[in-house]
């Protein structure tokens, strides 16, 4: 059985937050490697939801689905820095 198609074998973590809050950095830390691009400013680097399935570094027989999302208010530039 393909572990990526069996939802009981995959733990999903979804990251939400404001632009520049470190969602992608946290996802990379949990993955134990760089799987999502990160920016170095308050401009959004993530333009649409991105997903990666990685082995859990403490138990490689388990998988984690990491879902990185754009920052809140990215579609409303006038609210991004409020």
URTA-V930882 format. One record per backbone hydrogen bond with DSSP energy under -1.0 kcal/mol. NH is the residue of the N-H (numbers start at 0). CO is the residue of the C=O. If there is no record, write none. Layout:
# URTA-V930882
nh=[NH	NH]
co=[CO	CO]
This chain:
# URTA-V930882
nh=[4	8	9	10	12	14	20	25	26	27	28	29	30	31	32	49	51	53	55	58	61	62	63	64	65	66	67	71	73	75	78	81]
co=[1	5	6	62	64	66	17	21	22	23	24	25	26	27	27	67	65	63	61	55	58	8	53	10	51	12	49	16	70	72	75	78]
